[in-house]
Amino acid sequence: MELNTVIFDMDGLLIDSEPLWEQAAEEFFSEQNIKLSPEHYAKTTGMRTREFLQFWFIYFKIPETKLLQAEERIVSRVIELVKQRGRPMAGVSYIFDFFKERNFNIGLATSSGQALIEVVTDMLDIKKDLGAFSSANDLAYGKPHPEVYLNCAEKLLVHPRQCICFEDSFNGMIAAKAAGMKCVIVPAPLNQQKAMWGAADIEIPALTVFDEGHLLNLST
C-alpha cells in the first residue's frame, strides 16, 4: 500500500515536555519521600498519566486512594509548565512542511488529554494542519497498546499500512508497530543508538534529519 499519511506523537517529539512531566511528577513523589531515577522515567515514558501513576503506586506501595488526586495535580501542573516554558522540538515546522508538500494526511496520536493537546497545538500553530487527532486518554487502552494509532487512522479514513508514525518512546514505538504502521523513532539524545529501538523502521537523531531518502526507504 502507498504511504499517504503521517501520524505524530506529541510529548517529547513535537514539544520538549518530558522534562516538565518529570518535574510535575517529582513534585508529587517528593512529598511521598520517593525519588524516581531517569531509568524509572524511561520505563514509563509514553504511558497515560494514570497508568504511569498506577505502575509506581504499586511499585512503591502508595495507597490507591491518592491516585485520582495525583493524576489531576500532575496534569494541571504540566499544562501550567508548558504554558510557561514549553518549547518546540527542533524541526517541527520543517517536518510538517515536508509532509504537507507531499500532500500527506497528518494526524496526532498522544497519551495526553484534550486540555494539553489544545495548549500544545495552539503553541506550535499546527492545529490547522491536523486532519485528526486521537487521545489515548479517551480510549480503553493506552500505549503500548495500538488503539490510539488505529483510532487516529480510522478518523483519517486510511488503512494502518498507509501510515508512518513518528515516536520518541519505547511504548509509543511498540504501539505504532502493533498497529501495523511504519515507525520512525526520534529518541532523546541520551537514548540514541540503543538496541531497544530495533523494532523501529528508521532511527533518526532529530526531525530535521528526515528527508526524501528516508521516505523512499519506508516506501519499499
N, C-alpha and C positions, 0 to 999 in steps of 0.2 A: 504493500500500500504506500502511496505517495505521502510523504510528510507535508502537512499543511498547517500544523498547529503547534504552538509553544505554550507551555504552562509553567509559570514561575512559582516557586516557594516565595515567602516574604521575609520572615525574620532571619537575619544573618546572610541573606542572599541579596535582597534589594535594599534593605536598610540595616545599618550597623546597630542592631538592637539586642544582640545576645549578651553583651556586657551589661546592658540595662536590665534585662531579665535576671541576670545573675545578681546584680545589685539589689533588686527588689526581693529576690529570694533570700539573699544573705541577710537583709534587714530583718526578715521574719525569723529565719533559722537561728540567728544570733540570740534572739530572745529565748530560744529553746536550748541555748548553750551548745549549738551544733554548728560545725564548720564544714561546708561542702568543698571538696577539692576540685580542681579542674577536671580530674578523671571522673568524679561524680557527675559533674555537669555534662560532660561529653556523653555519658551513658544514657542520659535522658533528654538530650537536645532533640527538638523536633516533636516531642510529645505535647499533647494538650496540657494546659496548666494543671487541671485536676488529676490527670494520670501521673504527671511529674510529682505532684504532692503525695498522691496515694503511694507511689513507689517508695518515697523517702519516709513517709509516715510509718509505713510497715517496717522499713529497714531500721529506723531509729525508735520504733515503738512509741510514737506520738499519738495521743488519744484522737480518734477519728472525729470527735465532736468539734475539733478545731479546724477541720478540713475546709468547710464552706467559707468560713470567715477568712482563712488564709488565702483561698483562691481569689475571693473578691478583693482583698487587700493587695495582693501581688499584681493582679491585672490592673487595678486602678493606679497603682504606683508606676507600673511600666508605661501606661498611657501618659501619665504626668512627666516621666523622664523622657519619653520620646518627643513630647511637645517641647521640652526644654533643650534636649541635647541630641535628638535623633539626627543622624546624617546618612545620606545615601551611600551605598557601596559604590566603589569605582566602577564605572561603565554602565550604569542603569540606563541613561539616555541613549548610549551607544547601542546596547543590545535591543532595546525597544525599537529604535530606528532601523536596525539591521533586519528585524523580522517584519516590521511594517513595510519596508521597501520591497519585501518578497511576498507581500500580501498574505502573511500567515495570520490565522486566528490567534488571539492572545488571551490567555486565562491566568488566573491566580488561584493557587491551592495551598491553603495555610492552616496551621493548627490554631492560629489566633482567632479571636472572636470579632464580631462585626464592629464594635466600637474602635478597636485598634486598626482594623482594616481601613475604616473611614479616615482615621488620622493619618496613616501612612500613605494611602493612595492620594490624598489631598496634598500632603507634604511633597511627595515625589512627582505630582502632577501627571499621574498615569491612569487615573480613573477613566478618562475619555478613551483610552486605548484598549481597555479590557472588554472583551466580548462577554465574559462571565467570570465570576469568582465563586469559590467554594470554601467554606469554613468548616473544618472538622469539628469545631465546637458545636455545630448544629446537626451533626450526624451521629449515627450509632457508634462508629468506630473512629479512632484517631490513628495517625501514623504510628507504627509501620504498616498498619492495615491500608490497603489501596483505595478505600472507599472515597476519600476526598478527591483523589485524582480521577477516579471513574465518574464521580458526580460532576466534576468540572467538565470533563469531556462530553458527558451527556448534555449538559447545558449548552455547550458549544456546537452540539449536533455533529460530532465527529467520532470516528472509531478510535479506541485507545492506541491502535498501531499507527495512527496518523500523527501521534503526538511526541514531541520532545519535551522533557521536563528538565528544569534547572533546579538543583538542590545543593544544600551545603551540609546536610547532616546525614548520618548513617540511617536513622529511622526514616528520613524522607527518601533517601535512595532506595531503600527496601520497598517502601510504599509505591514509588514510581515503577520499579521493575516488576513488582507483583501485579501492577495494573496492566502490564504488557506494553509499557511505553519505553522509548529511548530515554536514557538519563545522562545528563551532563552534570558532573559533580564539581562544585567550586568550594573546596574545603577552606577553613580558616588557615592562615599561614603555618601555624604550629602543627597542623594535622595533615599537611600535604604529603603526597607520595607515600602513603601507608597502604599496607595490604588490605585494610578494611574497605577500601574503595574499589576492590576488584570487580564487584558486580556492576559498576557503572560502565557505560559505553565509552565515555571520554572523561578524563580529569583535566581541568584547567586551573591555573592559579588565580584568575580574575575574569570577570565578564568581558573585559576589554580584549582578551586574547582570542575569543571565539571568532572564527572567520569562515569564509566560503569553503575552505578545505575541510574544516570540521563538519560543516553541514553536509558536504558530499560524502564524507566517511559515514555519517549517520544514515545516509540515504541508501547505502549499498548493502 
